[in-house]
Amino acid sequence: MIVHLAKRHKFNLSLKAVGFTATTIWGISTMLKDTTIELLKFVPGPGWLAGVIVAVVFVFFLGLLANLYFRKEE
């Protein structure tokens, strides 16, 4: 996704920049998503459903953030 968005916005990425960006996005998203899902799971039934919804929304949100980041450089 990162490489595709960078090419779409004509953003030059080195291999080191791709690795750093991917690692940063993965780390932040994992921490925030896992924390949110664990807090929601305190409520047994609806918490599980909310956890699934949060996971899907997080992936969509991270795609939007990455798109905004690369668009900013144009």
N, C-alpha and C positions, 0 to 999 in steps of 0.2 A: 504494500500500500504506500509506503513512504517513497520508494523509488518511482512508482507510477505518478504520484502527486508531484514529485519534484520535476519529472520530465514534462508533465502537463503544464506546469507554470514556468518552464525553462530555467529551473534552479539547478546550478551545478553542485553535485554532491560527490565527494570523494568516498572511498570505501570506509575510511575512518569516520567520516561524518555520518554515514549511513548506520554504522555500528553504534556510534554514540547516541544518535537520535532514537534508534530502535530500542536500545537498552534503557534509555531515560523514559520513553513513553511506556514501555513494558513495566518498569519498576513502579512508576507513579500510578499507572492504571491498576496494577495488581494490588497495591497497597490500599488505594481508595475503594476499589470494588470489593475486596475481601472484607474490609472494615465495615462497609455499608451492609453487605449481605449478612455478616455475623450479627450486627445490631438488629437487623430485621428478623432474624431467625429466633429471637427471644419469644416471638409470638408464633406458636407452632403451625397452625394451618395457613393463615394468610401470609405469614412471614416467608414460607417457602415459595409461594406464588410471587410475592413481591421481590424475592431474591432473584428469581428467573427474569422478571421484568427489568430489574436494575442491571443485571448482567448484559442483557440485550441493548438497553439504552446506553450503557457505558461504551460499548463497542461503537455504536453510532456516533456518540459524542466525541470520542477520540478521533474518529475519522474527520469530523467537522473541524476539530482543533488543528489537526495536521494540515488540512486544506487551508485554513486561515493563516497558519504559519508560513506556508510556502507562497501564498498569494501576497502576503505583506512585502515580500522581497521584489515584487515586480516593479 
